[in-house]
């Protein structure tokens, strides 16, 4: 498979490749190219050459022994001003070379766009095909309007594609070109982007949905996976243990979604695993124990909370690994360790993964410690 955004010596004329990439990413209104050498960060190197066009840039790069050049993209200071740069493969530090074009971005491929429905997102993903070794086919995604319009940007670098979705018109964090927090970040390989974005066809995957009851959360999970069971009656009306909880797909890493449920700015539970096991998170995520804490950091309260987490996640007892301790312990012994801390605290669930749960905020007499639970048998 050929990567259209990578040129290697022997694969064709460099000036012709530069011209083709310019048409795709930059358009005809390119004011020129600046070549810098030295570290990319923090001083971004010194200017060693300026060229008006690709015919002036290609001979200079060849003269510097460039044998592999990659076009990269990322978000700019504004959503509608993506950054395009060329980096020399295999060079870093003082030997690095970086080419920055100037002028308006008007290439034939849209590197960023506003999206108001899954169908609009699919149109944009399909439009990236000229930049990928394997095209993204056009898919029949629904035109259901999103509760909140989003902006999507392509971050393309060596061997990795990032598709970043954020709130429309979000401003970057101070001193950064990135927003304070991407709503959803998809990590993929260029040849697998079509399959790794399949979950985005579902409107629920693109939402940040407020959930006040177990029924609200179950409905959102069912919107992600048809196999997720729904709730009715008293179970659906059960109130979650904290106000202001919201649910969202936070990351999709090579096709595997990572869900985040919690309060903005507060503790949030992460649940991740393969796409075809999403329904497995329904039972643990609907348990109040997973979203709450022990009522008090006493041995009795901690043991009761730990057993409730075990039952929700594994359907039975867990073996808890504590820091560097050589052997796991049961819920009762873990509660004893946590209650003996000089300043005992009630821990919470941090992350759920297939066959594993990790806690946050666990403290023993020796200080903060990592705690991981796995099925006891």
N, C-alpha and C positions, 0 to 999 in steps of 0.2 A: 504494500500500500504506500502510495506517495503522499507525503505531507506537503500541501501547496505552499505552506508558510515557512518551509525550510529549504535552503539552497545549499548544495554541497558541490565542491569542485568535481568536474566531470559529468555533472547532471544537466549541463546546458549553459548557455551564455548568461553571465551574471547581470549584465545590463538589461537583458530581455526579462529575466526573472524579476528584477527590481521594478521594471515598468509594469509588469503584470500585477504585482502586489500593490503598486501605487494605484492602479485602476480599481482594484478591489477595495482597498482600505482607505485611500486618501482622495481619489479623484484627480481631476486635472489641475485644480487650483493649488498646486504646491509651490510655495515661495522659495524653497531650497532645502538643503540638507546640511546638518551640522554634525561633525564627527568629533567625539570626545574620547579621551583615553584616560586610563587610571580607574580607581575604584568607583563603582556605581554609587556607593554610599560611604560616607556622608557628604563628600564634597562634589560628587558627580563628575569628577575629572576635569581635565583642561581641554579647550578647543584646539584641535590639531588640523582641522580642514573644514572648508565650507564649499559646497557644490551647488550650482544652480539647478541641476537636473541629474537624472540617473546616469546619463552619459559622462558626466563629470565625476560622479560618485564611484562608479564601478572600477575605473582604472586606479583610483587612489586605493580602494580596498584591496584590489589585486596586488598592488605594489607593497602593501603592508602584510602580505602573506595570508590574507583571509581565505580559508578553504571551507568554511561553513558559516552561514548567516541565517538567523531566524528572525522573522517578524513577530513582534509581541504586541498585545493590546491590553488595556486596562481602563478603569474608570478615571476620568479626569476630575478637575475641581467642580465641574458641572456635569449633570447626567447626560447632557446632549453634546459634550465635548470629550469624547474618548481619546485616550493617549495611544499613539502608535510609535513604537521604537523598533530598531533593528539591533540585535545583540549578536556578537561573534561567539559561536559555540566553542566551548572548551577553553575560554579565556576568562580569568578572574583577577582581582587585585590590580596590580600595576600594569598587567598585560591586557586588561579589559579594553574593549572598543565598543562604543555605543553610538548609534546613528539616530538622530532625532530630526524628523521632517517638520517644517513650519508651514503654516497656511491653513485654510479652512478644510475641515474634514467633509468630503462629499463623495466617498467611494460608492461603488455599486452595491456593497454589502453593508447593511446597517449594523453597526457594532453596539448600539444601544437604541432602545425604543420604549415608549409607554405601552403598557398592555392592560386591557380592561376585561379580558375574558381568557379562558384556556385556549380558545380558537385563535385569538390574536397572538398569544404566546407561541402556539405551534407554527403559525405563519412566520414568525420571526426566527424560530429555530430552523425551519426549513430553508429560510433565506441565508443561513450560515453555510449551506452545503458547499459553495465554492471554496471555503476555507478549510474543509475537512477531508481527510483521506476516504471516509465513508459518508456519503450524503445522508442527511436526515430526511426521510420521506415525508410527504404531506399526509397528515393523519386527520381523521374526522373527530376532532376534539370539540366539545360543546361550546356554544357561544354564550353560555350563562354569564351574565355580568358579575364581576367580582364585587364584594362589599366595599373594597377599597382599591382604586386603580394603583398599579405598580409600575415601576420602571425596571427594565432588565438590561444588563450589560454583559458583554463577553470579555472575560479575562483569559487570554490565550498565552501560554508560556510553554517552555520545553516539556513536551510529553504530557501536558495537563491542560484541560479546559475547565475553567470555572464559569458558571452562569450565575450571576448575582442578581437577586430580586430584592428590591428595597421599596420603601414608600415613595410615591411620586413626589419629586421636588425635595427630597431629603437633602439636607446640607451635610458636607463632610465634617468630620471631627476637627477641632483646632489643630493646625499643623499637619494635617493628613489630607490625602486625596480620596480617602475612603469614608463612607458614612459611619456614624457611631456604631451601628450594628446592622448588618445585612438581615433583611427579613428571612431570606432563604438563600442558601448557597449550595449549588450543585457542583460536585467535583467529579470529573469524568476523564477518561482518555479520549482523544479526538476521534478514534475509530468506534467508540461505544456511546457517543452522546445520545443517539436515538433511543437506545434501550435504557440508558440511565435516567432519562427524563420522562419515562412512561407515567410515573405517578402524578406528574403535573397536569395530566388530563382531567383530574378531579378537582373541582373548585375548592373542596375542603382543604386540599393540600396547599392552596395559595392563600388561605385565610389565616388571620390571627383571631381566633374566635373566643369571646367570653364564655365561660362555662361556670354556672352557679350550682348546678345539681349533677348527680350521677347520670341522669337521663340526658342532660346537655352534652356531657362528655362522651357518653355512649353513642349519641347521634353523630357527633363529629368523627369518632373512630369508624362508625359504619360508613360514613362518607368517604373514608380512605380505603376501606376494605369491605366488600360485600359479605365476607365471612364473619365479620365482627357481630356478635349477637346484640340485639337491642334490649332495652329495659322497659318494663311497664309497671303501673301501679305504684305501690309504696317505694319500691327499689328505685324507680326513676325519679321520684320526688326527693330522695335523700340529698340533703344539702352537703356540699363539699366543706371540708374543715376550715377554710379560710375564704374571705371575700376577695374579689378582684382577680380570681384565677382565670387564666386564658390558656388556650391550647393552640399549638402551631407545629407544622413541620419546620424544623430549624435548619437541618442539613440533609442532603442526600449525597452519600459518599459512595461512588461507584455503584449506584443503584440501591443501596441500603439506606432507608430513611432513618433519621434521628428525630424523635418527637420531643417537644419541650412543653411541659405543663406546669404552670405556677404563676406567681405574681410578678409583675414588672418590677424590677429592682429588688426582688426578694428571692428566697430560695425557690428553685425550679427543679422539677424531676425530669431527667432525660431518660428516654427509652428508645433503644435502637436495635436493629437486626435486619436480616434479609427481608426484602419486600413481601415475599410470600408467607411470612410469619407475623404480619402486622396484627392479625386477629388475636394472637397469643397475648397481646398486651391489654386486652379488654379487662380480664379479671383483675390483674394487679392494679391497673390504673383506676379502676372504679372502687378500690378499697380506700376508706378514709385513712387507714394507718399509713399508706404509702405517701400521702400528701401531708400528714400531720406529724406530730412528735409525741413522745411520752408526756403525760400530764405534768410530771415532775421527775427530776433526774434521780429518783430513788431506785434502789435495786428492784423492788417489787414492780414499780411502774415501768421501768426500763425493760424488765423481763416480759411483762405483758405486751408491751409495744413490739418488741422484737419477735415474739411468737405470732402476733397478728401480721407482721410483715412477712414472716416465713410462710404462713398459711396463704396469704394473698399471692405471693410470687411463686412459691414452689408447691403449694398444696400440702405442706408438711414440714418437719423440722429441717433446719439448715446447719451446716458446719461453717463457723465463722473464723476466718483468718484475721489475726490481729497483728499489724505491723510485721516485724521480723520473727515473731514467735514461731517455733518449729512445728507446732501442732495446732489444728483448729480446735475451737471450743463450741459448746452449745450455748443456747440463748441465756440460760441461767448463769453460767460462768462469765459470759460476756457482760451481762448486766452487773455482776459483782465487780468486774474490772472497771467498768465505766463509772460506777457509783463511788469508787474509792478515790477518784481524782480530787486534788485539792480544791478545784472549782468544778464540780460535776455539772455536766450539761446534758440536755436531751438532744441526741443526734437526730438527723433526718435522712431520708433516702435521697441519694444523689443521682444514681444512674442504674437503669435496668438494662441488662443484656441477656441474650439467651443463656440460661443456666447460671446467671450471676447477678447479684445486687451489691452495690457499693454504697456506703454511708458517708455523709459529710458531718463535720462537727463532732466527731468522736474524740474524747479525751480520757486518758487513763492517768494513773499516778505519775507516769513518766512523761506526760505531756500529750499533745495532739498525736493521733495515730490513724493510719489507714485501716479501714475495716471492710472486708469483702465476704459475702455469704454465698455459699453454693449448696445444692441439695445434699442432705446428710447421707443419702444412700444412692 
